[in-house]
Each structure stands twice: as C-alpha cells, then as structure tokens.
Amino acid sequence: MPQGVSEWDWTSMSENNFAELCVFHVPDKPLEHQDPSNRAATSLPLNLTIRSSQEVPKVASFAFICFFLLSHFLITHHFF
C-alpha cells in the first residue's frame, strides 16, 4: 500500500457511507430489453428506480447537462 494511505475495509462500512464514497457506473439495459412505450423506466438497470421527488440529490449527474455545458464552453471559446 502506498505511503500515507490508510488501510480500511469497505466490507465493514454501512451502506450509506459506502454509497457516499463510491461512484457507480451502471449501463442502461440493452434496447431489446426495453419497452418502447416506456423507455425512460425500462432502460434503467434493475438496481435503479424512478421516484417522484421535489429535489435533485447532490450526487446526481446528468450526461446531457454535462454535454450542454461543454458544448456552450466550446462554442463561446470558438472551438467550433
């Protein structure tokens, strides 16, 4: 283990602490496993769900928003 890095056991962490410290990449379900009439819900992996909420969690990320911000930056700085 590198010097200055403390050793810890992730298996002994609470689920909430683990979720706060980890970044998860879970790909969408393949197109053939999606319902065309409700693709928003059926494209999600089994461990994700859609729930109604009045707020967006701090840890949520949205690829479209990242793309929009990057595109805006590139356009305003004349990269296109």
PDB file of N, CA, C and O in Angstrom:
ATOM      1  N   MET A   1       0.849  -1.171   0.000  1.00  0.00           N
ATOM      2  CA  MET A   1       0.000   0.000   0.000  1.00  0.00           C
ATOM      3  C   MET A   1       0.898   1.238   0.000  1.00  0.00           C
ATOM      4  O   MET A   1       1.907   1.267   0.705  1.00  0.00           O
ATOM      5  N   PRO A   2       0.534   2.282  -0.801  1.00  0.00           N
ATOM      6  CA  PRO A   2       1.367   3.484  -0.863  1.00  0.00           C
ATOM      7  C   PRO A   2       1.478   4.183   0.489  1.00  0.00           C
ATOM      8  O   PRO A   2       0.569   4.113   1.316  1.00  0.00           O
ATOM      9  N   GLN A   3       2.607   4.856   0.700  1.00  0.00           N
ATOM     10  CA  GLN A   3       2.826   5.571   1.954  1.00  0.00           C
ATOM     11  C   GLN A   3       1.805   6.703   2.088  1.00  0.00           C
ATOM     12  O   GLN A   3       1.503   7.382   1.106  1.00  0.00           O
ATOM     13  N   GLY A   4       1.279   6.908   3.283  1.00  0.00           N
ATOM     14  CA  GLY A   4       0.317   7.970   3.529  1.00  0.00           C
ATOM     15  C   GLY A   4      -1.127   7.571   3.274  1.00  0.00           C
ATOM     16  O   GLY A   4      -2.041   8.359   3.520  1.00  0.00           O
ATOM     17  N   VAL A   5      -1.341   6.357   2.783  1.00  0.00           N
ATOM     18  CA  VAL A   5      -2.702   5.881   2.532  1.00  0.00           C
ATOM     19  C   VAL A   5      -3.078   4.931   3.651  1.00  0.00           C
ATOM     20  O   VAL A   5      -2.381   3.947   3.898  1.00  0.00           O
ATOM     21  N   SER A   6      -4.178   5.223   4.327  1.00  0.00           N
ATOM     22  CA  SER A   6      -4.596   4.341   5.415  1.00  0.00           C
ATOM     23  C   SER A   6      -5.368   3.156   4.854  1.00  0.00           C
ATOM     24  O   SER A   6      -6.027   3.252   3.819  1.00  0.00           O
ATOM     25  N   GLU A   7      -5.269   2.055   5.553  1.00  0.00           N
ATOM     26  CA  GLU A   7      -5.974   0.849   5.125  1.00  0.00           C
ATOM     27  C   GLU A   7      -7.342   0.809   5.799  1.00  0.00           C
ATOM     28  O   GLU A   7      -7.448   1.047   7.002  1.00  0.00           O
ATOM     29  N   TRP A   8      -8.386   0.509   5.032  1.00  0.00           N
ATOM     30  CA  TRP A   8      -9.721   0.371   5.593  1.00  0.00           C
ATOM     31  C   TRP A   8     -10.442  -0.738   4.853  1.00  0.00           C
ATOM     32  O   TRP A   8     -10.114  -1.069   3.714  1.00  0.00           O
ATOM     33  N   ASP A   9     -11.408  -1.290   5.511  1.00  0.00           N
ATOM     34  CA  ASP A   9     -12.143  -2.427   4.965  1.00  0.00           C
ATOM     35  C   ASP A   9     -13.525  -1.970   4.516  1.00  0.00           C
ATOM     36  O   ASP A   9     -14.391  -1.692   5.346  1.00  0.00           O
ATOM     37  N   TRP A  10     -13.733  -1.892   3.200  1.00  0.00           N
ATOM     38  CA  TRP A  10     -15.016  -1.414   2.676  1.00  0.00           C
ATOM     39  C   TRP A  10     -16.167  -2.346   3.027  1.00  0.00           C
ATOM     40  O   TRP A  10     -17.324  -1.924   3.020  1.00  0.00           O
ATOM     41  N   THR A  11     -15.870  -3.608   3.334  1.00  0.00           N
ATOM     42  CA  THR A  11     -16.950  -4.544   3.664  1.00  0.00           C
ATOM     43  C   THR A  11     -17.547  -4.269   5.038  1.00  0.00           C
ATOM     44  O   THR A  11     -18.640  -4.745   5.346  1.00  0.00           O
ATOM     45  N   SER A  12     -16.837  -3.503   5.866  1.00  0.00           N
ATOM     46  CA  SER A  12     -17.367  -3.187   7.194  1.00  0.00           C
ATOM     47  C   SER A  12     -18.108  -1.847   7.227  1.00  0.00           C
ATOM     48  O   SER A  12     -18.626  -1.457   8.273  1.00  0.00           O
ATOM     49  N   MET A  13     -18.162  -1.144   6.098  1.00  0.00           N
ATOM     50  CA  MET A  13     -18.849   0.149   6.032  1.00  0.00           C
ATOM     51  C   MET A  13     -20.354  -0.030   6.001  1.00  0.00           C
ATOM     52  O   MET A  13     -20.869  -1.051   5.546  1.00  0.00           O
ATOM     53  N   SER A  14     -21.051   0.990   6.496  1.00  0.00           N
ATOM     54  CA  SER A  14     -22.509   0.984   6.353  1.00  0.00           C
ATOM     55  C   SER A  14     -22.839   1.234   4.882  1.00  0.00           C
ATOM     56  O   SER A  14     -22.022   1.778   4.139  1.00  0.00           O
ATOM     57  N   GLU A  15     -24.018   0.839   4.476  1.00  0.00           N
ATOM     58  CA  GLU A  15     -24.425   1.015   3.080  1.00  0.00           C
ATOM     59  C   GLU A  15     -24.456   2.496   2.702  1.00  0.00           C
ATOM     60  O   GLU A  15     -24.077   2.858   1.588  1.00  0.00           O
ATOM     61  N   ASN A  16     -24.903   3.351   3.619  1.00  0.00           N
ATOM     62  CA  ASN A  16     -24.955   4.791   3.336  1.00  0.00           C
ATOM     63  C   ASN A  16     -23.562   5.375   3.143  1.00  0.00           C
ATOM     64  O   ASN A  16     -23.342   6.150   2.212  1.00  0.00           O
ATOM     65  N   ASN A  17     -22.618   5.015   4.010  1.00  0.00           N
ATOM     66  CA  ASN A  17     -21.244   5.506   3.856  1.00  0.00           C
ATOM     67  C   ASN A  17     -20.624   5.008   2.561  1.00  0.00           C
ATOM     68  O   ASN A  17     -19.948   5.763   1.862  1.00  0.00           O
ATOM     69  N   PHE A  18     -20.848   3.758   2.244  1.00  0.00           N
ATOM     70  CA  PHE A  18     -20.309   3.190   1.016  1.00  0.00           C
ATOM     71  C   PHE A  18     -20.859   3.933  -0.199  1.00  0.00           C
ATOM     72  O   PHE A  18     -20.107   4.271  -1.112  1.00  0.00           O
ATOM     73  N   ALA A  19     -22.170   4.187  -0.212  1.00  0.00           N
ATOM     74  CA  ALA A  19     -22.803   4.876  -1.338  1.00  0.00           C
ATOM     75  C   ALA A  19     -22.283   6.304  -1.485  1.00  0.00           C
ATOM     76  O   ALA A  19     -22.153   6.800  -2.604  1.00  0.00           O
ATOM     77  N   GLU A  20     -21.985   6.970  -0.369  1.00  0.00           N
ATOM     78  CA  GLU A  20     -21.473   8.336  -0.424  1.00  0.00           C
ATOM     79  C   GLU A  20     -20.045   8.403  -0.936  1.00  0.00           C
ATOM     80  O   GLU A  20     -19.658   9.397  -1.551  1.00  0.00           O
ATOM     81  N   LEU A  21     -19.257   7.370  -0.696  1.00  0.00           N
ATOM     82  CA  LEU A  21     -17.845   7.388  -1.065  1.00  0.00           C
ATOM     83  C   LEU A  21     -17.548   6.787  -2.429  1.00  0.00           C
ATOM     84  O   LEU A  21     -16.432   6.927  -2.931  1.00  0.00           O
ATOM     85  N   CYS A  22     -18.516   6.125  -3.034  1.00  0.00           N
ATOM     86  CA  CYS A  22     -18.263   5.408  -4.282  1.00  0.00           C
ATOM     87  C   CYS A  22     -18.977   6.048  -5.461  1.00  0.00           C
ATOM     88  O   CYS A  22     -20.034   6.662  -5.313  1.00  0.00           O
ATOM     89  N   VAL A  23     -18.383   5.893  -6.619  1.00  0.00           N
ATOM     90  CA  VAL A  23     -19.002   6.311  -7.873  1.00  0.00           C
ATOM     91  C   VAL A  23     -19.398   5.045  -8.601  1.00  0.00           C
ATOM     92  O   VAL A  23     -18.573   4.156  -8.818  1.00  0.00           O
ATOM     93  N   PHE A  24     -20.655   4.967  -8.975  1.00  0.00           N
ATOM     94  CA  PHE A  24     -21.157   3.780  -9.649  1.00  0.00           C
ATOM     95  C   PHE A  24     -21.398   4.080 -11.120  1.00  0.00           C
ATOM     96  O   PHE A  24     -21.964   5.119 -11.459  1.00  0.00           O
ATOM     97  N   HIS A  25     -20.979   3.194 -11.977  1.00  0.00           N
ATOM     98  CA  HIS A  25     -21.327   3.273 -13.400  1.00  0.00           C
ATOM     99  C   HIS A  25     -22.121   2.018 -13.711  1.00  0.00           C
ATOM    100  O   HIS A  25     -21.584   0.911 -13.707  1.00  0.00           O
ATOM    101  N   VAL A  26     -23.392   2.201 -13.977  1.00  0.00           N
ATOM    102  CA  VAL A  26     -24.273   1.077 -14.286  1.00  0.00           C
ATOM    103  C   VAL A  26     -24.886   1.367 -15.643  1.00  0.00           C
ATOM    104  O   VAL A  26     -25.702   2.281 -15.760  1.00  0.00           O
ATOM    105  N   PRO A  27     -24.518   0.614 -16.673  1.00  0.00           N
ATOM    106  CA  PRO A  27     -25.047   0.896 -18.012  1.00  0.00           C
ATOM    107  C   PRO A  27     -26.547   0.622 -18.115  1.00  0.00           C
ATOM    108  O   PRO A  27     -27.096  -0.184 -17.364  1.00  0.00           O
ATOM    109  N   ASP A  28     -27.199   1.310 -19.059  1.00  0.00           N
ATOM    110  CA  ASP A  28     -28.616   1.070 -19.329  1.00  0.00           C
ATOM    111  C   ASP A  28     -28.823  -0.352 -19.823  1.00  0.00           C
ATOM    112  O   ASP A  28     -27.891  -1.006 -20.291  1.00  0.00           O
ATOM    113  N   LYS A  29     -30.065  -0.819 -19.710  1.00  0.00           N
ATOM    114  CA  LYS A  29     -30.407  -2.131 -20.267  1.00  0.00           C
ATOM    115  C   LYS A  29     -30.294  -2.059 -21.785  1.00  0.00           C
ATOM    116  O   LYS A  29     -30.520  -0.998 -22.368  1.00  0.00           O
ATOM    117  N   PRO A  30     -29.953  -3.158 -22.428  1.00  0.00           N
ATOM    118  CA  PRO A  30     -29.908  -3.180 -23.894  1.00  0.00           C
ATOM    119  C   PRO A  30     -31.278  -2.850 -24.483  1.00  0.00           C
ATOM    120  O   PRO A  30     -32.309  -3.120 -23.866  1.00  0.00           O
ATOM    121  N   LEU A  31     -31.282  -2.272 -25.663  1.00  0.00           N
ATOM    122  CA  LEU A  31     -32.514  -1.837 -26.325  1.00  0.00           C
ATOM    123  C   LEU A  31     -33.539  -2.953 -26.453  1.00  0.00           C
ATOM    124  O   LEU A  31     -34.738  -2.706 -26.320  1.00  0.00           O
ATOM    125  N   GLU A  32     -33.091  -4.166 -26.706  1.00  0.00           N
ATOM    126  CA  GLU A  32     -34.034  -5.280 -26.889  1.00  0.00           C
ATOM    127  C   GLU A  32     -34.757  -5.666 -25.602  1.00  0.00           C
ATOM    128  O   GLU A  32     -35.743  -6.402 -25.649  1.00  0.00           O
ATOM    129  N   HIS A  33     -34.281  -5.180 -24.450  1.00  0.00           N
ATOM    130  CA  HIS A  33     -34.936  -5.466 -23.166  1.00  0.00           C
ATOM    131  C   HIS A  33     -35.767  -4.288 -22.663  1.00  0.00           C
ATOM    132  O   HIS A  33     -36.200  -4.278 -21.510  1.00  0.00           O
ATOM    133  N   GLN A  34     -35.993  -3.288 -23.532  1.00  0.00           N
ATOM    134  CA  GLN A  34     -36.746  -2.106 -23.140  1.00  0.00           C
ATOM    135  C   GLN A  34     -38.143  -2.123 -23.751  1.00  0.00           C
ATOM    136  O   GLN A  34     -38.359  -2.675 -24.830  1.00  0.00           O
ATOM    137  N   ASP A  35     -39.079  -1.514 -23.048  1.00  0.00           N
ATOM    138  CA  ASP A  35     -40.447  -1.353 -23.537  1.00  0.00           C
ATOM    139  C   ASP A  35     -40.507  -0.036 -24.308  1.00  0.00           C
ATOM    140  O   ASP A  35     -40.313   1.021 -23.708  1.00  0.00           O
ATOM    141  N   PRO A  36     -40.770  -0.062 -25.622  1.00  0.00           N
ATOM    142  CA  PRO A  36     -40.775   1.172 -26.418  1.00  0.00           C
ATOM    143  C   PRO A  36     -41.787   2.215 -25.933  1.00  0.00           C
ATOM    144  O   PRO A  36     -41.606   3.406 -26.184  1.00  0.00           O
ATOM    145  N   SER A  37     -42.842   1.788 -25.248  1.00  0.00           N
ATOM    146  CA  SER A  37     -43.850   2.741 -24.779  1.00  0.00           C
ATOM    147  C   SER A  37     -43.457   3.411 -23.456  1.00  0.00           C
ATOM    148  O   SER A  37     -44.092   4.381 -23.044  1.00  0.00           O
ATOM    149  N   ASN A  38     -42.412   2.899 -22.788  1.00  0.00           N
ATOM    150  CA  ASN A  38     -41.973   3.482 -21.518  1.00  0.00           C
ATOM    151  C   ASN A  38     -40.462   3.319 -21.379  1.00  0.00           C
ATOM    152  O   ASN A  38     -39.981   2.713 -20.421  1.00  0.00           O
ATOM    153  N   ARG A  39     -39.734   3.853 -22.323  1.00  0.00           N
ATOM    154  CA  ARG A  39     -38.292   3.647 -22.359  1.00  0.00           C
ATOM    155  C   ARG A  39     -37.577   4.310 -21.185  1.00  0.00           C
ATOM    156  O   ARG A  39     -36.519   3.837 -20.769  1.00  0.00           O
ATOM    157  N   ALA A  40     -38.129   5.392 -20.647  1.00  0.00           N
ATOM    158  CA  ALA A  40     -37.480   6.076 -19.517  1.00  0.00           C
ATOM    159  C   ALA A  40     -37.318   5.142 -18.330  1.00  0.00           C
ATOM    160  O   ALA A  40     -36.265   5.127 -17.694  1.00  0.00           O
ATOM    161  N   ALA A  41     -38.337   4.370 -18.027  1.00  0.00           N
ATOM    162  CA  ALA A  41     -38.274   3.463 -16.876  1.00  0.00           C
ATOM    163  C   ALA A  41     -37.635   2.133 -17.234  1.00  0.00           C
ATOM    164  O   ALA A  41     -36.874   1.584 -16.438  1.00  0.00           O
ATOM    165  N   THR A  42     -37.927   1.606 -18.411  1.00  0.00           N
ATOM    166  CA  THR A  42     -37.439   0.258 -18.731  1.00  0.00           C
ATOM    167  C   THR A  42     -35.990   0.231 -19.200  1.00  0.00           C
ATOM    168  O   THR A  42     -35.408  -0.849 -19.309  1.00  0.00           O
ATOM    169  N   SER A  43     -35.388   1.391 -19.481  1.00  0.00           N
ATOM    170  CA  SER A  43     -33.971   1.395 -19.856  1.00  0.00           C
ATOM    171  C   SER A  43     -33.069   1.355 -18.628  1.00  0.00           C
ATOM    172  O   SER A  43     -31.874   1.081 -18.737  1.00  0.00           O
ATOM    173  N   LEU A  44     -33.644   1.628 -17.460  1.00  0.00           N
ATOM    174  CA  LEU A  44     -32.843   1.652 -16.233  1.00  0.00           C
ATOM    175  C   LEU A  44     -32.372   0.257 -15.829  1.00  0.00           C
ATOM    176  O   LEU A  44     -33.098  -0.720 -16.013  1.00  0.00           O
ATOM    177  N   PRO A  45     -31.172   0.159 -15.283  1.00  0.00           N
ATOM    178  CA  PRO A  45     -30.727  -1.118 -14.715  1.00  0.00           C
ATOM    179  C   PRO A  45     -31.653  -1.521 -13.572  1.00  0.00           C
ATOM    180  O   PRO A  45     -32.361  -0.682 -13.014  1.00  0.00           O
ATOM    181  N   LEU A  46     -31.646  -2.791 -13.229  1.00  0.00           N
ATOM    182  CA  LEU A  46     -32.558  -3.298 -12.202  1.00  0.00           C
ATOM    183  C   LEU A  46     -32.355  -2.648 -10.838  1.00  0.00           C
ATOM    184  O   LEU A  46     -33.297  -2.575 -10.049  1.00  0.00           O
ATOM    185  N   ASN A  47     -31.146  -2.177 -10.546  1.00  0.00           N
ATOM    186  CA  ASN A  47     -30.895  -1.591  -9.226  1.00  0.00           C
ATOM    187  C   ASN A  47     -31.244  -0.101  -9.151  1.00  0.00           C
ATOM    188  O   ASN A  47     -31.000   0.533  -8.124  1.00  0.00           O
ATOM    189  N   LEU A  48     -31.808   0.465 -10.215  1.00  0.00           N
ATOM    190  CA  LEU A  48     -32.227   1.865 -10.211  1.00  0.00           C
ATOM    191  C   LEU A  48     -33.729   1.962 -10.435  1.00  0.00           C
ATOM    192  O   LEU A  48     -34.311   1.152 -11.156  1.00  0.00           O
ATOM    193  N   THR A  49     -34.349   2.954  -9.815  1.00  0.00           N
ATOM    194  CA  THR A  49     -35.784   3.166  -9.978  1.00  0.00           C
ATOM    195  C   THR A  49     -36.062   4.647 -10.192  1.00  0.00           C
ATOM    196  O   THR A  49     -35.225   5.498  -9.889  1.00  0.00           O
ATOM    197  N   ILE A  50     -37.238   4.944 -10.713  1.00  0.00           N
ATOM    198  CA  ILE A  50     -37.688   6.322 -10.869  1.00  0.00           C
ATOM    199  C   ILE A  50     -38.692   6.600  -9.765  1.00  0.00           C
ATOM    200  O   ILE A  50     -39.679   5.881  -9.606  1.00  0.00           O
ATOM    201  N   ARG A  51     -38.424   7.660  -9.002  1.00  0.00           N
ATOM    202  CA  ARG A  51     -39.343   8.074  -7.937  1.00  0.00           C
ATOM    203  C   ARG A  51     -39.604   9.568  -8.076  1.00  0.00           C
ATOM    204  O   ARG A  51     -38.720  10.330  -8.466  1.00  0.00           O
ATOM    205  N   SER A  52     -40.804   9.968  -7.757  1.00  0.00           N
ATOM    206  CA  SER A  52     -41.159  11.379  -7.774  1.00  0.00           C
ATOM    207  C   SER A  52     -40.482  12.080  -6.601  1.00  0.00           C
ATOM    208  O   SER A  52     -40.483  11.572  -5.480  1.00  0.00           O
ATOM    209  N   SER A  53     -39.908  13.248  -6.866  1.00  0.00           N
ATOM    210  CA  SER A  53     -39.238  13.998  -5.811  1.00  0.00           C
ATOM    211  C   SER A  53     -39.246  15.477  -6.162  1.00  0.00           C
ATOM    212  O   SER A  53     -39.299  15.843  -7.336  1.00  0.00           O
ATOM    213  N   GLN A  54     -39.194  16.313  -5.156  1.00  0.00           N
ATOM    214  CA  GLN A  54     -39.151  17.758  -5.369  1.00  0.00           C
ATOM    215  C   GLN A  54     -37.719  18.291  -5.468  1.00  0.00           C
ATOM    216  O   GLN A  54     -37.520  19.467  -5.771  1.00  0.00           O
ATOM    217  N   GLU A  55     -36.726  17.445  -5.219  1.00  0.00           N
ATOM    218  CA  GLU A  55     -35.346  17.912  -5.262  1.00  0.00           C
ATOM    219  C   GLU A  55     -34.449  16.884  -5.946  1.00  0.00           C
ATOM    220  O   GLU A  55     -34.758  15.692  -5.973  1.00  0.00           O
ATOM    221  N   VAL A  56     -33.349  17.357  -6.490  1.00  0.00           N
ATOM    222  CA  VAL A  56     -32.365  16.501  -7.137  1.00  0.00           C
ATOM    223  C   VAL A  56     -31.247  16.255  -6.132  1.00  0.00           C
ATOM    224  O   VAL A  56     -30.700  17.212  -5.585  1.00  0.00           O
ATOM    225  N   PRO A  57     -30.888  14.981  -5.872  1.00  0.00           N
ATOM    226  CA  PRO A  57     -29.801  14.702  -4.922  1.00  0.00           C
ATOM    227  C   PRO A  57     -28.494  15.343  -5.373  1.00  0.00           C
ATOM    228  O   PRO A  57     -28.255  15.489  -6.572  1.00  0.00           O
ATOM    229  N   LYS A  58     -27.653  15.724  -4.425  1.00  0.00           N
ATOM    230  CA  LYS A  58     -26.366  16.349  -4.741  1.00  0.00           C
ATOM    231  C   LYS A  58     -25.483  15.443  -5.589  1.00  0.00           C
ATOM    232  O   LYS A  58     -24.691  15.931  -6.396  1.00  0.00           O
ATOM    233  N   VAL A  59     -25.610  14.144  -5.418  1.00  0.00           N
ATOM    234  CA  VAL A  59     -24.732  13.214  -6.123  1.00  0.00           C
ATOM    235  C   VAL A  59     -25.246  12.836  -7.508  1.00  0.00           C
ATOM    236  O   VAL A  59     -24.603  12.054  -8.208  1.00  0.00           O
ATOM    237  N   ALA A  60     -26.390  13.376  -7.912  1.00  0.00           N
ATOM    238  CA  ALA A  60     -26.941  13.039  -9.227  1.00  0.00           C
ATOM    239  C   ALA A  60     -26.120  13.715 -10.318  1.00  0.00           C
ATOM    240  O   ALA A  60     -25.673  14.851 -10.157  1.00  0.00           O
ATOM    241  N   SER A  61     -25.926  13.019 -11.415  1.00  0.00           N
ATOM    242  CA  SER A  61     -25.260  13.621 -12.568  1.00  0.00           C
ATOM    243  C   SER A  61     -26.048  13.273 -13.815  1.00  0.00           C
ATOM    244  O   SER A  61     -26.634  12.197 -13.927  1.00  0.00           O
ATOM    245  N   PHE A  62     -26.048  14.195 -14.733  1.00  0.00           N
ATOM    246  CA  PHE A  62     -26.821  14.019 -15.946  1.00  0.00           C
ATOM    247  C   PHE A  62     -25.918  14.288 -17.139  1.00  0.00           C
ATOM    248  O   PHE A  62     -25.385  15.388 -17.285  1.00  0.00           O
ATOM    249  N   ALA A  63     -25.747  13.297 -17.982  1.00  0.00           N
ATOM    250  CA  ALA A  63     -24.841  13.419 -19.123  1.00  0.00           C
ATOM    251  C   ALA A  63     -25.253  14.551 -20.045  1.00  0.00           C
ATOM    252  O   ALA A  63     -24.390  15.262 -20.560  1.00  0.00           O
ATOM    253  N   PHE A  64     -26.555  14.741 -20.271  1.00  0.00           N
ATOM    254  CA  PHE A  64     -26.993  15.790 -21.183  1.00  0.00           C
ATOM    255  C   PHE A  64     -26.573  17.168 -20.681  1.00  0.00           C
ATOM    256  O   PHE A  64     -26.126  18.006 -21.464  1.00  0.00           O
ATOM    257  N   ILE A  65     -26.716  17.401 -19.388  1.00  0.00           N
ATOM    258  CA  ILE A  65     -26.327  18.693 -18.826  1.00  0.00           C
ATOM    259  C   ILE A  65     -24.824  18.898 -18.986  1.00  0.00           C
ATOM    260  O   ILE A  65     -24.381  19.993 -19.333  1.00  0.00           O
ATOM    261  N   CYS A  66     -24.044  17.860 -18.737  1.00  0.00           N
ATOM    262  CA  CYS A  66     -22.590  17.962 -18.921  1.00  0.00           C
ATOM    263  C   CYS A  66     -22.266  18.265 -20.372  1.00  0.00           C
ATOM    264  O   CYS A  66     -21.394  19.088 -20.651  1.00  0.00           O
ATOM    265  N   PHE A  67     -22.956  17.609 -21.305  1.00  0.00           N
ATOM    266  CA  PHE A  67     -22.736  17.840 -22.728  1.00  0.00           C
ATOM    267  C   PHE A  67     -23.100  19.273 -23.086  1.00  0.00           C
ATOM    268  O   PHE A  67     -22.365  19.936 -23.817  1.00  0.00           O
ATOM    269  N   PHE A  68     -24.235  19.759 -22.573  1.00  0.00           N
ATOM    270  CA  PHE A  68     -24.665  21.122 -22.870  1.00  0.00           C
ATOM    271  C   PHE A  68     -23.637  22.136 -22.380  1.00  0.00           C
ATOM    272  O   PHE A  68     -23.281  23.058 -23.113  1.00  0.00           O
ATOM    273  N   LEU A  69     -23.162  21.975 -21.155  1.00  0.00           N
ATOM    274  CA  LEU A  69     -22.185  22.913 -20.610  1.00  0.00           C
ATOM    275  C   LEU A  69     -20.882  22.876 -21.393  1.00  0.00           C
ATOM    276  O   LEU A  69     -20.291  23.921 -21.666  1.00  0.00           O
ATOM    277  N   LEU A  70     -20.433  21.685 -21.755  1.00  0.00           N
ATOM    278  CA  LEU A  70     -19.210  21.557 -22.541  1.00  0.00           C
ATOM    279  C   LEU A  70     -19.400  22.186 -23.912  1.00  0.00           C
ATOM    280  O   LEU A  70     -18.525  22.913 -24.381  1.00  0.00           O
ATOM    281  N   SER A  71     -20.537  21.917 -24.567  1.00  0.00           N
ATOM    282  CA  SER A  71     -20.813  22.494 -25.882  1.00  0.00           C
ATOM    283  C   SER A  71     -20.833  24.011 -25.804  1.00  0.00           C
ATOM    284  O   SER A  71     -20.264  24.687 -26.660  1.00  0.00           O
ATOM    285  N   HIS A  72     -21.492  24.553 -24.770  1.00  0.00           N
ATOM    286  CA  HIS A  72     -21.561  26.003 -24.595  1.00  0.00           C
ATOM    287  C   HIS A  72     -20.152  26.584 -24.440  1.00  0.00           C
ATOM    288  O   HIS A  72     -19.834  27.612 -25.037  1.00  0.00           O
ATOM    289  N   PHE A  73     -19.320  25.934 -23.649  1.00  0.00           N
ATOM    290  CA  PHE A  73     -17.946  26.394 -23.464  1.00  0.00           C
ATOM    291  C   PHE A  73     -17.189  26.380 -24.788  1.00  0.00           C
ATOM    292  O   PHE A  73     -16.516  27.352 -25.133  1.00  0.00           O
ATOM    293  N   LEU A  74     -17.298  25.285 -25.525  1.00  0.00           N
ATOM    294  CA  LEU A  74     -16.566  25.169 -26.787  1.00  0.00           C
ATOM    295  C   LEU A  74     -17.036  26.197 -27.807  1.00  0.00           C
ATOM    296  O   LEU A  74     -16.226  26.769 -28.535  1.00  0.00           O
ATOM    297  N   ILE A  75     -18.347  26.433 -27.859  1.00  0.00           N
ATOM    298  CA  ILE A  75     -18.885  27.412 -28.810  1.00  0.00           C
ATOM    299  C   ILE A  75     -18.455  28.821 -28.423  1.00  0.00           C
ATOM    300  O   ILE A  75     -18.013  29.587 -29.279  1.00  0.00           O
ATOM    301  N   THR A  76     -18.579  29.173 -27.144  1.00  0.00           N
ATOM    302  CA  THR A  76     -18.232  30.536 -26.722  1.00  0.00           C
ATOM    303  C   THR A  76     -16.735  30.806 -26.823  1.00  0.00           C
ATOM    304  O   THR A  76     -16.323  31.964 -26.899  1.00  0.00           O
ATOM    305  N   HIS A  77     -15.929  29.775 -26.824  1.00  0.00           N
ATOM    306  CA  HIS A  77     -14.484  29.957 -26.971  1.00  0.00           C
ATOM    307  C   HIS A  77     -14.010  29.628 -28.388  1.00  0.00           C
ATOM    308  O   HIS A  77     -12.819  29.430 -28.625  1.00  0.00           O
ATOM    309  N   HIS A  78     -14.957  29.572 -29.320  1.00  0.00           N
ATOM    310  CA  HIS A  78     -14.694  29.413 -30.757  1.00  0.00           C
ATOM    311  C   HIS A  78     -13.909  28.149 -31.105  1.00  0.00           C
ATOM    312  O   HIS A  78     -13.034  28.172 -31.970  1.00  0.00           O
ATOM    313  N   PHE A  79     -14.230  27.042 -30.419  1.00  0.00           N
ATOM    314  CA  PHE A  79     -13.623  25.768 -30.773  1.00  0.00           C
ATOM    315  C   PHE A  79     -14.401  25.078 -31.884  1.00  0.00           C
ATOM    316  O   PHE A  79     -13.925  24.098 -32.457  1.00  0.00           O
ATOM    317  N   PHE A  80     -15.607  25.583 -32.196  1.00  0.00           N
ATOM    318  CA  PHE A  80     -16.406  25.012 -33.293  1.00  0.00           C
ATOM    319  C   PHE A  80     -16.391  25.957 -34.455  1.00  0.00           C
ATOM    320  O   PHE A  80     -17.001  25.675 -35.487  1.00  0.00           O
TER     321      PHE A  80
END
